[in-house]
């Protein structure tokens, strides 16, 4: 039974058994999560959700990061999980098509603050949640992804497991937590048609629902024992094609957190390969005024999700590969300023984006989701033809950002919300996460 195998793994995993590289990866994940949460808390969707939570009230168990206040652990998981995903700068695991930090770390941190858990306990919980959620997502990927936002669905399982680890639940209760997490797992892609705020809510609800499932399990609340592989379970209900064995393959030995990717650009990850190539060509002197036509070849999911030129809202622009390619070519960068529409948009970006077409390429299709590859072909007005390809955009484990770049990313995001001394305080404690007697000191 898959749930039993996952529960036994969760109970058996010990911080002391974790390789040094895995501990380091967990620190990186928590640091990257905190930067995204802090910066995202400044955005309107986070403020709206915080206002709702504030009216509802709650015991002061865990921090609403960026708001300088506390609420219940459930409310904290909801708000922080939502804030983390707003700027599109949170992490991604490629083969599972999952943003693990937003749901999993948000639940783990809320539970850790509530229980006064140590840094080592938090590390173990984060690693366990990542390992379980990523494998469940790999089992249903990519067919699940057509309708279902994997971060919202599979993230709920990871949040439940991370919280269960913090709460030291026994195996039977973890099975119950998985059962009730699976029945709450939801999140549809239809929001893309409107550029709606719903996507931000997905990981917040996943964090909250997973945490709730673990809390209920701790009270003896029962859940489906075969929620994954059952006749009316998660696999059959949400994926045309699935491989149950992937949910436990390598569990406890092949750590998926080591294959995590980190975002350098604040846009949908499906835009990053094309943006990477455009930036490299801009560095080589390609002038926007000289562009006659651009073709970006990629895999069908990218074409379907981000293939259209949209810029009527900043969020739609983040999900537009033509926009991201054009902005990169015109400005020689793709950062938060690229999606700040408070000033009129540079007409050159619109002109170049209108000359860009995104197509699915059979050669790149077979590589997905193991690789999120792209080829860019630019025809210049003088007749020159330029092409470039990448299989691994910046931030992938095969093309990683340096530690200095990751620290710089964290500081830039955190400084949007906190003064420099508060940011330095966070950096000091994040660098020593596994040595903290109380993980919640990060938010004191």
PyMOL commands that set and color helices and strands:
alter all, ss='L'
color gray80, all
select helices_A, chain A and resi 2-12+15-17+20-40+44-56+73-86+100-115+119-140+143-146+150-166+171-184+189-193+198-218+234-238+244-247+256-259+269-283+288-290+300-306+314-318+321-331+336-339+347-354+362-365+397-399+403-414+420-430+433-435+439-443
alter helices_A, ss='H'
color red, helices_A
select strands_A, chain A and resi 62-64+69-71+92-93+260-261+291-298+356-360+374-380+385-390
alter strands_A, ss='S'
color yellow, strands_A
deselect
rebuild
show_as cartoon
